[in-house]
Amino acid sequence: MQTEILGSCANFFIQKKINSPLYEIDTSSLTIESIAEIILELLSNNNSAEKYLIGKIDWLESLAKEDRIHEFFE
């Protein structure tokens, strides 16, 4: 959880300078079916791809705004 909150996974792939688009999907409250739909949209080059580009999810900021960081870091 801490690695995800700090964005370590996303940063790892950003630093690799991959020549393909990288996407992030916040699956926290989604069903498997809705996740599959999003993935299919991304694979079909749908216009919704922009909102899933890597770097748009910031768990650290979200948890800080909710004053919840202490739940994951002691």
N, C-alpha and C positions, 0 to 999 in steps of 0.2 A: 504494500500500500504506500509506504513512504517513497519508494522509487517512482511510482506513478504520480504521486502528489508533486514531487520535485521535478517531474518531466524528464527523468533520466533516459527512459526508453525513446521518447521523441527526439531528444537531443542527440542520442547515439545515431539515429538514422539521418538526422539533418546534417551531422558532421560527415557522414559518408558521401555526401554530395551525389546522391543517386539521380540519374537522369530521367526518372519517372516521377509522376506526382505521388506524394505521400499523403495519406488521409488518416484522420482520427475520427472515430465515432464514439460518442458518449453513450455507452450501452447500459448505463446505470438503471434506467427505468423503462427500457424497451423490451419487447417480447422478441423471441428468436425470429418470428415471422417478420417483424418490422425491421430487424437488423438485416435479414436476408434481402428485403426489399431495397434497403439503402445500398447494400453492396451491389445488387443488380443494377440499380440506377447509376452507380459510379462506373461499373463496367460498361454500361451502354453510353458513356460519355454524356450523360444528362447534364443540364445546366445547373443542377443542384450541387455539383462537385465543389464549387467554390466554398460553400459553407462547411465542408468537411476537410479542407486542407489542413495539414498538420500545423500545430501551433495555435490553433484557435481555442483549445481547451486549456484552461489554467486552473488546475485544482488548488494550487497554493493560494491564489488570489481569492477564489471562491470560498475556501475554508477560512481564510483570514477575515473576509467580510462577515462571515457567520460566527466568528470567534470560536472556531472548532479545531484549530490546528493542534491544540493540546491533547485532543483525542487520539492523535496519531504519532505525536512526538512528545517525549517526556524528557 
